[in-house]
């Protein structure tokens, strides 16, 4: 899989891909992630990428020319399955969407800033708009990192069998059950007996029951789905 991320703040996207699981996935060649600095595609001598909104009002709007320049350059090199614009008015991101996107070949993620991008750039290029929740971030970069992380960890070979994404919260509309590690007793708090029993079937039943209990208590909306 290949993810091209277009941003006017490339430094914000360095660290998420430089550590742990995402770094390993990139090093193993399971995914290619390229960060593109929108400013490099600015068409004026001041390297500007935004301008005042027509009709007035606060904030700046990201101009269509650099966005066109960058996306057109990428599209001339390969076909893209999806061009995603990160925006608080997009579709709310979920595990279902992460699963779906993990099956794509090449995707572009465009990060918005200021008051957003010129509406015509959305019309011309964007195939999908995603928000990561009902709150406003100062830009789409952190949201793009969230979406990329959720996608990349699902790619075959990224997680080992033990950490398989199949046992994640949400994968079956259930929250994950509680987990414990050594010591078996800490300051009087004991690990549930069944987990020490070695009885695989009982352990798996217990985990399922706990997942249901936890989901009922914390996220009954998931069970309703
Ligand atoms: Cl994708 N962008 C911004 N700026 N804020 C957000 C968001 C995205 N998702 C939730 N809030």
Boltz pocket constraint, residues with backbone or C-beta under 6 A from the ligand:
constraints:
  - pocket:
      binder: B
      contacts: [[A, 85], [A, 86], [A, 87], [A, 88], [A, 112], [A, 130], [A, 131], [A, 132], [A, 133], [A, 134], [A, 135], [A, 136], [A, 137], [A, 138], [A, 139], [A, 140], [A, 143], [A, 144]]
      max_distance: 6.0
